[in-house]
Amino acid sequence: MPVIPPQPHRPNIYQTTIDLLESIALEEMALSHLLNAEAEKIQKFVCHISACTPAEVLMDFNTVVNETLETVIMKEWLLLRKLEKITRFYCREFSSKCHSCHPCPPCPPHPPYPPHPPKHCDSQSDCCDPNCKHYGKKGHC
């Protein structure tokens, strides 16, 4: 593997991570401006249509708006993937090593697992829900 020689102005991993997060924030801001401009365009279009507006004009306008929104959605998905990769990399790099200059952040939690559906037993039988702390005892369900 080639080795890149150290340079005096090369940022460290921590600074690079911050730069990547800032790039996501800037892209999100640009997308918000794009969506705002698209909303203003739709408002102007709606103000200028009438009963005489041909259906083809409405359909063409709708197609252009849909294409723009699909592009924004795809970009959002890519930014989410970028954020997930940065988070995974950051946790791998910094959770195992403690640095005195900053506290190690906790890794993000795993998504919660869906709760088990409650099981209902009559008051005369043993509790039938294995996730219940009264499992096997009478009259607790």
N, C-alpha and C positions, 0 to 999 in steps of 0.2 A: 504494500500500500504506500502511496506517496505521502510524504510528511510535509505539511505546510509549516515553514519556519515561523517562529513567533515574531510578531511585529509590535512595535511600541504602542500603536494606536488600535490594535485589535481588541474588540470587546470580549469580556469573559462570558461564560455560559449564562450567568444570571442576567447580565445586561442584554444579551441576545434574546433571552426569553421575554424580557420586558419589551424589547423592540418588536418582537413578533406579536405580542398582545396589543401594543399600540397600533400596529398595522391593521389588526382586525378591527379595532375601534374606529380607525379612520375609514375603513371600507364600509363599516356599518353606518357611519355618518353620511357617507356619500350615497349609500342606498336609500337612506331616509330622505335625503334631498331629492333623489330621483322619484321616489314614491310621492312626495309632496307635489312635485312638478306634474306628475301624471294625474294626480287628483285635481289640480287646477285646470289641466287640459280637459278633463272630463266635465268639470263644472262649466267651462266656457262652451264646450260642445253642446251640452244639454240646454244651455240658455239660447242657443242659436238654432236648434232644430224646431221644426214645425210639423204640422200634419202633412205638408207637401214634401217633406224630406223623403227621398227615395230609400227603399229598404236596403239597396246595395250600399249606400253611403253609411247607414247605420251598421251594417254587417262588416264593412271594411274597417270602420272605426273600432268596433268591438274586437276584431282580429288583431289590430295593432296594439290595443290595450292589453289583450290577453298575452300576446307575445312578450310585451314588456314585463308583465307580472311573472310570467314563466321564467324569464331571464333572471329577475330579482330573486325568485324562489330558489332557483338553481345556485345562484351565488350565495344565498344564505346557507344552503346546505353545505357548500364547499367551505364557507367560513366556520360552520359548526364542526366539520371534520378537522379543520386546521386547529381549532381550539381544543378539540379532544386530543389530538396528537401532542400539542404543546403541554397540556395538562399531564398526560401520561409520561412524557419525557421529563417534565419538571419533577414529578413525584419520584421517578426512578433515579434521577440525578441527585435530588436534594433531600429526599426523605431518609436515605441511608447515611448521609454525611451531615453532621451538624457544623454549621459555620458560626463563628463567634460574631460575625457582622450582622447577622439577621437570624431570627428564629426559624426553625424548620416548619413550614406550613404542613398541616395535616393533609393527607391525600383526600380527594373528594369521596364521599360515601358511595357505596354501591346503591343502585336503585332499590327501593324497598320491595320486598317480595309481597305478593298479594296475600292478604290474610286468609286463613282457612275459613270456609263457611261455618257458621255456628251449627252445632248439632243439638237437637232438642230431644231430651229424654223426659219421661214422666217422672214425677217426684218420688215414685216408689221403686224405681230401678237405679242401678249404678250409673254414674255419669259415663256417657259413651264418647265423649270428646277427648281424644288423646292429647290435645293441646291445652286442655283445661287443668288448672292446678288441683281440682277436685276429682280428677279422673279416677273412676272406680268407687267413689263414695256415693252413698244413697242421698237422694233428695237435693242435690246442689244445682241441677240444671234448670 
